[in-house]
Amino acid sequence: MADKGNDRGRSQGAATTALLIRFDRWYTKHVGAVAEHDHLAAEESKALLGELFQLSSGALRTPTESVLGAVLDAVEADPELSPMTPHLVDTLEHYLDFAVETGMWAPAESEIDASYELLADAVDEGSGLLLDLIDALELVPDVPSASARQALEALAPLVRSEEDLLARMQGALADLDPAGPIGALVIERVLGVLCVAVSPELLPGLATAQILELLDEDAGASVPELALASPLTDTILAGLVQDGILTSDAAGRLVAPVGLRPALADVLLELADEFGLSEGNPHPEGTVLEMTAALEGSDPAVWRRLEIDADADLGELHLALQLTLDWANTEEHRFTTDLEQGSSGASAEAGGPDDGFEEDDVEIGELLVEDGDALGYDYDGARVIVTLERVTEPQTAAAPVKLPRCVGASAEIGAEEADRLLAPLRVR
């Protein structure tokens, strides 16, 4: 049986290889016939299609709507592939053309239309390319401290530490208005190029000019905007090259010295926070969130006022609500950000993954950012509305307050008793 399985695997591998060769020939002719469009080189598109076939375990031989949807979901979940979504969707569109035109895939017309519509929706939604690139900075590997020190010492005299590097980057972008269309575009272009310079594997095979084209397309930049943004971008990038922060390789691609990449990744993450471009928790470490948790429909009103770390996860908020409300934690619960539709909104549910987020992976500060932001918490037929009332300054190391704590409560229990119930969560 094992030999038959190996034979079957070799046969499927050979069939995929043959299909990729056919696609390569078709694509080369297609690109030559459509000169007014910018396309990937045939070899690059073939390589990307090979990755997608591997990702789908060969299911792409029949590119139905469900197969394409599963492939795109897998791409989105892959930190190395997700920044390449525009190219991958373009490759899938060409592959679908190829499959239909050559008769390799001949389903009902409605099935073909459904597949094209799915890919069209993927293009319309956009990939959030810059956000994907910024998110991937978390994966930049560390380097030996000696290599990092040597890389910093090779820079311009005023850039000899990570703090200097941050100041240099802030200075390079200081004259730009992030609220204006041109300033915002230049900032996005510079940060995007720097992200790829730090992680060249994110968009392999693309020169810096092509990376900028992708960023511009994703941002929906107009021709007049690009006419103003391009020279500003070039000036900033040229200054960074002059300081040694970036170098140009033989393929015309800007890259950062290997020893500098972890420090530069940290700087870019900090800049992304400053410009509101990161998707994570925007609150500085040590920030305390004061929130009110009110039981919906209760008469007399049942409520608790809690203080909790912004970087605590939703699992801790769940336990704080259970303890202060003196509930038994025996039934399933759910957090939702859609207060009108309840559990149909983005959610985290006990007992396993659902179509929303996992509560142990989501920090409270990611969802409660500004005063008035709210979450719904459903438990055993009851609903609690958690509303952010106040964001306090980060705690000082000299006098940290042990959290979570209850600083206010309705009359049926009182704040002191409710806070006593939270004691188990403060034993860490």
MARKE-319429 format. One record per residue (C-alpha): x, y, z; residue number from 1. Coordinates in Angstrom, 3 decimals, always signed. Layout:
MARKE-319429
[pt [X Y Z] NUM];
...
end
This chain:
MARKE-319429
[pt [+0.000 +0.000 +0.000] 1];
[pt [+2.836 +2.394 +0.800] 2];
[pt [+4.323 +1.956 -2.676] 3];
[pt [+0.948 +2.697 -4.286] 4];
[pt [+0.630 +5.840 -2.208] 5];
[pt [+4.094 +6.996 -3.260] 6];
[pt [+3.285 +6.274 -6.910] 7];
[pt [+0.056 +8.252 -6.610] 8];
[pt [+1.921 +11.189 -5.048] 9];
[pt [+4.555 +11.139 -7.811] 10];
[pt [+1.819 +11.011 -10.431] 11];
[pt [+0.017 +14.008 -8.925] 12];
[pt [+3.324 +15.903 -8.699] 13];
[pt [+4.087 +15.178 -12.357] 14];
[pt [+0.589 +16.294 -13.371] 15];
[pt [+1.011 +19.574 -11.505] 16];
[pt [+4.416 +20.151 -13.100] 17];
[pt [+2.946 +19.550 -16.555] 18];
[pt [+0.077 +21.938 -15.813] 19];
[pt [+2.502 +24.650 -14.662] 20];
[pt [+4.512 +24.278 -17.862] 21];
[pt [+1.333 +24.667 -19.931] 22];
[pt [+0.349 +27.720 -17.894] 23];
[pt [+3.808 +29.219 -18.385] 24];
[pt [+3.509 +28.919 -22.176] 25];
[pt [-0.039 +30.327 -22.190] 26];
[pt [+0.935 +33.201 -19.876] 27];
[pt [+3.976 +34.144 -21.977] 28];
[pt [+1.794 +34.462 -25.080] 29];
[pt [-0.873 +36.373 -23.102] 30];
[pt [+1.573 +38.935 -21.690] 31];
[pt [+3.052 +39.496 -25.132] 32];
[pt [-0.410 +40.198 -26.524] 33];
[pt [-1.457 +42.629 -23.788] 34];
[pt [+1.354 +45.162 -23.750] 35];
[pt [-0.710 +47.945 -22.190] 36];
[pt [-0.882 +46.146 -18.857] 37];
[pt [+1.887 +45.612 -16.312] 38];
[pt [+2.366 +41.950 -15.484] 39];
[pt [+4.732 +39.800 -13.520] 40];
[pt [+7.335 +38.005 -15.566] 41];
[pt [+6.132 +34.579 -16.710] 42];
[pt [+8.648 +32.764 -14.519] 43];
[pt [+7.541 +34.706 -11.438] 44];
[pt [+3.849 +34.076 -12.109] 45];
[pt [+4.531 +30.372 -12.647] 46];
[pt [+6.464 +30.215 -9.360] 47];
[pt [+3.620 +31.913 -7.480] 48];
[pt [+1.078 +29.542 -9.012] 49];
[pt [+3.259 +26.632 -7.918] 50];
[pt [+3.158 +27.981 -4.342] 51];
[pt [-0.629 +28.246 -4.516] 52];
[pt [-0.930 +24.688 -5.807] 53];
[pt [+1.207 +23.492 -2.917] 54];
[pt [-0.884 +25.537 -0.496] 55];
[pt [-4.076 +23.921 -1.803] 56];
[pt [-2.576 +20.402 -1.894] 57];
[pt [-3.423 +20.300 -5.595] 58];
[pt [-7.087 +21.289 -5.190] 59];
[pt [-6.533 +24.254 -7.543] 60];
[pt [-6.833 +21.863 -10.485] 61];
[pt [-10.556 +22.616 -10.131] 62];
[pt [-10.600 +26.348 -9.232] 63];
[pt [-14.109 +26.483 -7.817] 64];
[pt [-15.300 +29.335 -5.634] 65];
[pt [-14.796 +27.268 -2.474] 66];
[pt [-11.279 +26.177 -3.465] 67];
[pt [-10.234 +29.740 -4.323] 68];
[pt [-11.751 +31.023 -1.078] 69];
[pt [-9.805 +28.458 +0.950] 70];
[pt [-6.575 +29.379 -0.863] 71];
[pt [-7.067 +33.103 -0.222] 72];
[pt [-7.838 +32.421 +3.454] 73];
[pt [-4.625 +30.405 +3.709] 74];
[pt [-2.674 +33.226 +2.039] 75];
[pt [-4.104 +35.770 +4.491] 76];
[pt [-3.053 +33.578 +7.432] 77];
[pt [+0.520 +33.201 +6.134] 78];
[pt [+2.709 +36.158 +7.233] 79];
[pt [+5.127 +35.620 +4.332] 80];
[pt [+2.480 +35.238 +1.625] 81];
[pt [-0.108 +37.797 +2.745] 82];
[pt [+1.955 +40.857 +1.677] 83];
[pt [+2.022 +39.343 -1.817] 84];
[pt [-1.782 +39.143 -2.050] 85];
[pt [-2.111 +41.561 -5.017] 86];
[pt [+0.303 +39.475 -7.107] 87];
[pt [-1.272 +36.222 -5.942] 88];
[pt [-4.799 +37.368 -6.835] 89];
[pt [-3.538 +38.555 -10.220] 90];
[pt [-1.914 +35.155 -10.771] 91];
[pt [-5.145 +33.382 -9.828] 92];
[pt [-7.109 +35.538 -12.259] 93];
[pt [-4.724 +34.616 -15.078] 94];
[pt [-4.817 +30.972 -14.044] 95];
[pt [-8.625 +31.029 -14.145] 96];
[pt [-8.467 +32.551 -17.653] 97];
[pt [-6.033 +29.824 -18.650] 98];
[pt [-8.134 +27.014 -17.156] 99];
[pt [-11.311 +28.178 -18.914] 100];
[pt [-9.745 +29.110 -22.266] 101];
[pt [-7.855 +25.837 -22.616] 102];
[pt [-10.801 +23.719 -21.497] 103];
[pt [-8.771 +22.258 -18.658] 104];
[pt [-11.667 +23.175 -16.368] 105];
[pt [-15.136 +23.104 -17.915] 106];
[pt [-17.850 +23.492 -15.271] 107];
[pt [-21.232 +25.174 -15.584] 108];
[pt [-21.187 +28.862 -16.526] 109];
[pt [-22.539 +29.791 -13.096] 110];
[pt [-19.563 +28.117 -11.387] 111];
[pt [-17.111 +30.028 -13.571] 112];
[pt [-18.900 +33.306 -12.816] 113];
[pt [-18.795 +32.578 -9.077] 114];
[pt [-15.019 +32.051 -9.202] 115];
[pt [-14.436 +35.273 -11.140] 116];
[pt [-16.683 +37.205 -8.733] 117];
[pt [-14.738 +35.901 -5.738] 118];
[pt [-11.442 +37.099 -7.207] 119];
[pt [-12.992 +40.441 -8.198] 120];
[pt [-14.155 +40.915 -4.604] 121];
[pt [-10.636 +40.113 -3.397] 122];
[pt [-9.258 +42.860 -5.643] 123];
[pt [-11.918 +45.383 -4.539] 124];
[pt [-11.348 +44.731 -0.852] 125];
[pt [-7.615 +45.239 -1.208] 126];
[pt [-5.049 +43.437 +0.849] 127];
[pt [-4.057 +46.212 +3.219] 128];
[pt [-0.553 +45.698 +1.844] 129];
[pt [+1.218 +48.181 +4.098] 130];
[pt [-0.495 +46.801 +7.211] 131];
[pt [+0.540 +43.284 +6.190] 132];
[pt [+4.125 +44.426 +5.706] 133];
[pt [+4.152 +46.177 +9.081] 134];
[pt [+2.641 +43.135 +10.771] 135];
[pt [+5.388 +40.931 +9.303] 136];
[pt [+8.062 +43.028 +11.080] 137];
[pt [+7.271 +41.082 +14.247] 138];
[pt [+8.927 +38.060 +12.602] 139];
[pt [+12.292 +39.688 +11.824] 140];
[pt [+14.901 +37.439 +13.510] 141];
[pt [+17.382 +38.781 +16.025] 142];
[pt [+21.083 +39.001 +15.203] 143];
[pt [+24.077 +38.623 +17.532] 144];
[pt [+24.646 +41.764 +19.569] 145];
[pt [+28.117 +42.179 +18.056] 146];
[pt [+26.633 +42.214 +14.546] 147];
[pt [+24.001 +44.764 +15.578] 148];
[pt [+26.623 +46.986 +17.186] 149];
[pt [+28.863 +46.752 +14.134] 150];
[pt [+25.970 +47.645 +11.816] 151];
[pt [+25.111 +50.728 +13.892] 152];
[pt [+28.747 +51.833 +14.017] 153];
[pt [+28.871 +51.728 +10.217] 154];
[pt [+26.132 +54.351 +9.934] 155];
[pt [+26.492 +58.117 +9.795] 156];
[pt [+28.095 +59.642 +12.938] 157];
[pt [+24.788 +60.861 +14.393] 158];
[pt [+23.116 +57.437 +14.105] 159];
[pt [+24.919 +55.114 +16.491] 160];
[pt [+22.077 +53.627 +18.560] 161];
[pt [+18.515 +52.445 +18.089] 162];
[pt [+17.345 +55.679 +19.720] 163];
[pt [+19.412 +57.663 +17.188] 164];
[pt [+17.934 +55.561 +14.407] 165];
[pt [+14.397 +56.360 +15.550] 166];
[pt [+15.229 +60.062 +15.788] 167];
[pt [+16.747 +59.967 +12.281] 168];
[pt [+13.617 +58.350 +10.854] 169];
[pt [+11.323 +60.750 +12.691] 170];
[pt [+13.375 +63.644 +11.346] 171];
[pt [+13.152 +62.317 +7.791] 172];
[pt [+9.361 +62.304 +7.988] 173];
[pt [+8.927 +65.380 +10.209] 174];
[pt [+7.989 +67.836 +7.441] 175];
[pt [+5.179 +65.632 +6.136] 176];
[pt [+1.564 +66.168 +7.131] 177];
[pt [+0.165 +62.685 +7.921] 178];
[pt [-3.373 +64.095 +7.769] 179];
[pt [-2.894 +65.366 +4.210] 180];
[pt [-3.154 +63.120 +1.139] 181];
[pt [+0.391 +63.770 -0.100] 182];
[pt [+2.049 +63.517 +3.309] 183];
[pt [+0.158 +60.322 +4.122] 184];
[pt [+1.081 +58.812 +0.751] 185];
[pt [+4.785 +59.621 +1.149] 186];
[pt [+4.810 +58.157 +4.661] 187];
[pt [+3.138 +54.965 +3.436] 188];
[pt [+5.545 +54.661 +0.498] 189];
[pt [+8.656 +55.168 +2.647] 190];
[pt [+7.508 +52.807 +5.393] 191];
[pt [+6.492 +50.167 +2.852] 192];
[pt [+9.876 +50.227 +1.121] 193];
[pt [+11.637 +50.074 +4.488] 194];
[pt [+9.539 +47.090 +5.595] 195];
[pt [+10.659 +45.134 +2.538] 196];
[pt [+14.239 +46.349 +3.007] 197];
[pt [+14.135 +44.814 +6.489] 198];
[pt [+12.401 +41.599 +5.304] 199];
[pt [+13.424 +41.105 +1.649] 200];
[pt [+11.706 +37.702 +1.556] 201];
[pt [+8.299 +39.403 +1.766] 202];
[pt [+8.175 +40.500 -1.868] 203];
[pt [+10.913 +38.461 -3.550] 204];
[pt [+12.059 +39.301 -7.028] 205];
[pt [+10.629 +42.835 -7.068] 206];
[pt [+12.730 +45.957 -7.515] 207];
[pt [+11.958 +48.962 -5.303] 208];
[pt [+10.141 +50.682 -8.192] 209];
[pt [+7.789 +47.683 -8.461] 210];
[pt [+7.229 +47.646 -4.696] 211];
[pt [+6.261 +51.311 -4.862] 212];
[pt [+3.822 +50.547 -7.680] 213];
[pt [+2.159 +47.902 -5.510] 214];
[pt [+1.913 +50.274 -2.558] 215];
[pt [+0.492 +53.040 -4.774] 216];
[pt [-2.081 +50.690 -6.282] 217];
[pt [-3.113 +49.450 -2.860] 218];
[pt [-3.445 +53.036 -1.598] 219];
[pt [-5.482 +54.065 -4.652] 220];
[pt [-3.093 +56.938 -5.374] 221];
[pt [-3.991 +59.205 -8.300] 222];
[pt [-1.566 +60.371 -10.995] 223];
[pt [-1.458 +63.984 -9.664] 224];
[pt [-0.816 +62.705 -6.124] 225];
[pt [+2.034 +60.500 -7.344] 226];
[pt [+3.535 +63.422 -9.256] 227];
[pt [+3.894 +65.272 -5.948] 228];
[pt [+4.700 +62.283 -3.723] 229];
[pt [+7.359 +60.603 -5.872] 230];
[pt [+10.116 +63.262 -5.637] 231];
[pt [+9.572 +63.605 -1.880] 232];
[pt [+9.821 +59.824 -1.497] 233];
[pt [+12.988 +59.704 -3.611] 234];
[pt [+14.628 +62.451 -1.536] 235];
[pt [+13.913 +60.692 +1.773] 236];
[pt [+15.090 +57.305 +0.521] 237];
[pt [+18.248 +58.850 -0.978] 238];
[pt [+19.044 +60.404 +2.413] 239];
[pt [+18.689 +57.037 +4.110] 240];
[pt [+21.027 +55.506 +1.531] 241];
[pt [+23.544 +58.281 +2.183] 242];
[pt [+23.461 +57.506 +5.920] 243];
[pt [+24.015 +53.785 +5.272] 244];
[pt [+20.588 +52.775 +6.590] 245];
[pt [+19.729 +51.439 +3.137] 246];
[pt [+21.857 +50.075 +0.326] 247];
[pt [+20.946 +49.187 -3.246] 248];
[pt [+21.559 +45.673 -4.554] 249];
[pt [+22.321 +44.620 -8.122] 250];
[pt [+18.605 +44.184 -8.924] 251];
[pt [+17.795 +47.806 -8.079] 252];
[pt [+16.232 +46.885 -4.746] 253];
[pt [+16.819 +48.815 -1.520] 254];
[pt [+17.818 +46.565 +1.381] 255];
[pt [+18.936 +47.181 +4.954] 256];
[pt [+22.218 +45.761 +6.269] 257];
[pt [+21.510 +42.412 +7.932] 258];
[pt [+22.884 +43.494 +11.310] 259];
[pt [+20.647 +46.561 +11.309] 260];
[pt [+17.381 +44.804 +10.470] 261];
[pt [+16.070 +43.939 +13.978] 262];
[pt [+16.680 +47.482 +15.262] 263];
[pt [+15.162 +49.028 +12.146] 264];
[pt [+12.139 +46.708 +12.452] 265];
[pt [+11.579 +47.980 +16.009] 266];
[pt [+11.866 +51.568 +14.807] 267];
[pt [+9.368 +50.970 +12.006] 268];
[pt [+6.880 +49.398 +14.415] 269];
[pt [+7.169 +52.458 +16.648] 270];
[pt [+6.685 +54.788 +13.690] 271];
[pt [+3.667 +52.760 +12.567] 272];
[pt [+2.152 +53.283 +16.016] 273];
[pt [+2.862 +57.007 +15.848] 274];
[pt [+1.135 +57.302 +12.482] 275];
[pt [-1.779 +55.024 +13.439] 276];
[pt [-0.791 +52.354 +10.927] 277];
[pt [-0.501 +49.357 +13.242] 278];
[pt [-3.424 +47.038 +13.904] 279];
[pt [-2.387 +45.999 +17.371] 280];
[pt [-2.790 +47.540 +20.815] 281];
[pt [-2.063 +51.295 +20.500] 282];
[pt [-1.791 +51.877 +24.266] 283];
[pt [+1.709 +52.198 +25.775] 284];
[pt [+2.791 +49.413 +28.100] 285];
[pt [+1.414 +49.930 +31.606] 286];
[pt [-1.693 +51.841 +30.500] 287];
[pt [-4.748 +51.216 +32.687] 288];
[pt [-8.249 +51.179 +31.246] 289];
[pt [-11.192 +52.179 +33.442] 290];
[pt [-14.429 +50.676 +32.191] 291];
[pt [-18.016 +50.176 +33.279] 292];
[pt [-19.661 +46.774 +32.892] 293];
[pt [-23.455 +47.114 +33.019] 294];
[pt [-25.929 +44.212 +32.954] 295];
[pt [-28.358 +45.038 +30.151] 296];
[pt [-32.022 +45.245 +31.145] 297];
[pt [-31.397 +44.970 +34.902] 298];
[pt [-33.738 +46.826 +37.274] 299];
[pt [-32.418 +48.057 +39.606] 300];
[pt [-29.263 +48.562 +37.587] 301];
[pt [-26.411 +46.078 +38.111] 302];
[pt [-22.989 +47.409 +37.175] 303];
[pt [-19.274 +47.282 +38.012] 304];
[pt [-16.507 +49.793 +37.388] 305];
[pt [-13.249 +47.972 +36.661] 306];
[pt [-9.617 +48.967 +36.196] 307];
[pt [-7.583 +46.540 +34.083] 308];
[pt [-4.322 +46.529 +32.126] 309];
[pt [-4.687 +47.550 +28.478] 310];
[pt [-2.447 +44.627 +27.526] 311];
[pt [-4.520 +42.047 +29.461] 312];
[pt [-6.317 +39.649 +27.143] 313];
[pt [-10.067 +39.160 +26.826] 314];
[pt [-9.778 +35.945 +28.824] 315];
[pt [-8.808 +37.994 +31.863] 316];
[pt [-11.718 +40.386 +31.316] 317];
[pt [-14.024 +37.364 +31.109] 318];
[pt [-12.786 +36.106 +34.478] 319];
[pt [-13.046 +39.591 +36.022] 320];
[pt [-16.685 +39.830 +34.920] 321];
[pt [-17.501 +36.349 +36.191] 322];
[pt [-15.933 +37.010 +39.597] 323];
[pt [-17.297 +40.500 +40.238] 324];
[pt [-20.796 +39.513 +39.083] 325];
[pt [-20.489 +36.389 +41.253] 326];
[pt [-21.368 +34.064 +38.387] 327];
[pt [-20.406 +30.387 +38.239] 328];
[pt [-18.566 +30.317 +34.872] 329];
[pt [-20.340 +27.099 +33.867] 330];
[pt [-21.850 +28.194 +30.553] 331];
[pt [-20.383 +29.371 +27.252] 332];
[pt [-19.664 +33.061 +26.850] 333];
[pt [-19.024 +35.395 +23.954] 334];
[pt [-17.501 +38.828 +23.391] 335];
[pt [-18.734 +40.874 +20.456] 336];
[pt [-17.894 +44.273 +19.017] 337];
[pt [-21.235 +44.489 +17.187] 338];
[pt [-23.572 +45.640 +19.942] 339];
[pt [-26.643 +45.729 +17.706] 340];
[pt [-26.365 +42.240 +16.243] 341];
[pt [-24.753 +40.529 +19.190] 342];
[pt [-23.152 +37.207 +18.428] 343];
[pt [-23.178 +37.795 +14.679] 344];
[pt [-20.490 +40.438 +15.099] 345];
[pt [-16.752 +39.903 +15.490] 346];
[pt [-16.549 +37.709 +18.531] 347];
[pt [-14.623 +35.434 +20.827] 348];
[pt [-16.426 +32.442 +22.158] 349];
[pt [-15.407 +29.939 +24.821] 350];
[pt [-14.850 +26.399 +23.682] 351];
[pt [-12.878 +26.898 +20.469] 352];
[pt [-12.479 +28.986 +17.326] 353];
[pt [-15.361 +30.606 +15.524] 354];
[pt [-15.659 +33.139 +12.736] 355];
[pt [-14.246 +35.921 +14.879] 356];
[pt [-11.223 +36.272 +17.147] 357];
[pt [-9.786 +34.053 +19.876] 358];
[pt [-10.046 +35.824 +23.229] 359];
[pt [-6.681 +34.640 +24.584] 360];
[pt [-4.968 +36.177 +21.541] 361];
[pt [-6.696 +39.576 +21.726] 362];
[pt [-5.617 +42.310 +24.132] 363];
[pt [-8.361 +44.466 +25.600] 364];
[pt [-6.533 +47.599 +24.423] 365];
[pt [-6.877 +46.478 +20.802] 366];
[pt [-10.654 +46.823 +21.014] 367];
[pt [-11.125 +49.540 +23.640] 368];
[pt [-9.057 +52.458 +22.389] 369];
[pt [-10.981 +55.698 +22.971] 370];
[pt [-13.487 +56.795 +25.609] 371];
[pt [-16.909 +55.403 +24.709] 372];
[pt [-15.634 +52.309 +22.879] 373];
[pt [-17.706 +49.305 +23.940] 374];
[pt [-17.876 +45.505 +23.886] 375];
[pt [-20.762 +43.138 +24.409] 376];
[pt [-20.359 +40.106 +26.707] 377];
[pt [-22.988 +37.365 +26.462] 378];
[pt [-23.305 +34.668 +29.128] 379];
[pt [-26.148 +32.242 +29.825] 380];
[pt [-28.832 +34.482 +28.289] 381];
[pt [-27.521 +37.655 +29.939] 382];
[pt [-25.725 +40.486 +28.203] 383];
[pt [-23.187 +42.869 +29.736] 384];
[pt [-22.101 +46.061 +27.955] 385];
[pt [-18.483 +46.951 +28.738] 386];
[pt [-17.764 +50.623 +27.993] 387];
[pt [-14.382 +52.345 +28.209] 388];
[pt [-14.687 +55.432 +30.412] 389];
[pt [-11.123 +56.588 +30.864] 390];
[pt [-7.574 +55.820 +29.725] 391];
[pt [-5.014 +56.536 +32.454] 392];
[pt [-1.302 +57.219 +32.155] 393];
[pt [+1.037 +54.191 +32.257] 394];
[pt [+1.779 +53.024 +35.758] 395];
[pt [+5.176 +53.919 +37.191] 396];
[pt [+7.517 +51.173 +38.374] 397];
[pt [+7.817 +52.912 +41.743] 398];
[pt [+4.178 +52.488 +42.709] 399];
[pt [+2.443 +49.902 +40.530] 400];
[pt [-1.161 +49.058 +41.318] 401];
[pt [-2.085 +45.378 +41.244] 402];
[pt [-4.811 +44.816 +38.685] 403];
[pt [-7.540 +44.083 +37.885] 404];
[pt [-9.539 +45.833 +40.549] 405];
[pt [-13.101 +47.009 +41.054] 406];
[pt [-13.426 +50.685 +42.004] 407];
[pt [-17.200 +51.008 +41.847] 408];
[pt [-20.285 +48.785 +41.948] 409];
[pt [-24.066 +48.870 +42.224] 410];
[pt [-25.736 +48.723 +45.629] 411];
[pt [-26.455 +44.976 +45.748] 412];
[pt [-22.780 +44.177 +46.369] 413];
[pt [-20.720 +47.362 +46.739] 414];
[pt [-17.245 +48.105 +45.373] 415];
[pt [-15.277 +46.726 +48.317] 416];
[pt [-16.899 +43.286 +48.199] 417];
[pt [-16.725 +43.126 +44.403] 418];
[pt [-13.036 +44.026 +44.517] 419];
[pt [-12.388 +41.303 +47.119] 420];
[pt [-13.772 +38.759 +44.662] 421];
[pt [-11.057 +39.753 +42.174] 422];
[pt [-8.229 +38.804 +44.543] 423];
[pt [-7.476 +35.462 +42.791] 424];
[pt [-6.621 +37.333 +39.585] 425];
[pt [-4.058 +39.509 +41.382] 426];
[pt [-1.975 +36.580 +42.647] 427];
[pt [+0.712 +36.483 +39.922] 428];
end
